[in-house]
C-alpha cells in the first residue's frame, strides 16, 4: 500500500475507549467475515449467542476496552 495510514501504520493514531453496545453489531459482522473464519478456523456464533456472550461475560464486567485507529486524514475528536 502506498498510503501508510490506510493500514494503520505510520501516521495513524490508536486510542482505547470502553466497548459500547453500539460496537456489538460491528464485532458480530467482523466475526462473520469469511476471511476471519478462514484465518481463525472458528465458527461464527449465531447472533443471539454472540449477543448473550457479550452481555453476560464481557459487558457485565466493565471496563472492557477496544482499540480504534484513525488515519491522520480522518482523525476526529471523540
N, C-alpha and C positions, 0 to 999 in steps of 0.2 A: 504494500500500500504506500502510496506517495504521501499521504497525509497522516502524520503520526497521531494526531488527535482522533482520527477515525477508529483506531484500535485501542484507544485509552492509553496511548503511550506518552511520550514527552509532550508536555504542554497540557495534559489532561489533569483535572483535579478530582480527587476522590474524597468523599465525605461520608461519615457514618451518621445514620439517623435511626430512630426507632422504626421498627416494622409497623405499618399501619394496615388496617382492614382493607383499605383500597389497594394495597400491594398484592393481595392474595390472588386475584384473577390473573395478574401478570405472572406470578410464580407458577400458577396452575398451567398457564399457556406454555411457559418455559419447560415444565416437567413433561408436557405432552408433545414437545417439539421432536420430530423424527430424529434429528441429529443428536439430541440429548439421550434418547433411547439407545441409539447405536453406540454412542460413546460410553454410556454407563452400564448397559445391559440391564437396566432397571425398568420394570414395567410401570408405566404411569398409573396412578390410582384414579378411580372414578372421582368425580368432583365432590360428591358427598363425603367420601372417605378422606380426601385431601383436606377439605374444609374442617372436618371433625378433628383431624390430627393437629392442624394449625391452631384451632380454637382451644383444644384441651391440653395439648402438650407444649405449645410454644407461646402463643399469645397470653395464656393463663399464667405464665411465669415471667413477667417482664423484669428488666428490659431485655428485649431482643433487638439486635441491630442489623441493618443491611447496609451494604456499601453501594454507592452510586457514583458514577463518574460523569463528569461534564467536560466535553471538549472545550477548549478555550473559546471557540467561536459560539458556543451555545450556553455558556455559564449564565446562571441567573440566581438571584438571592432566593433562599428558601428558609 
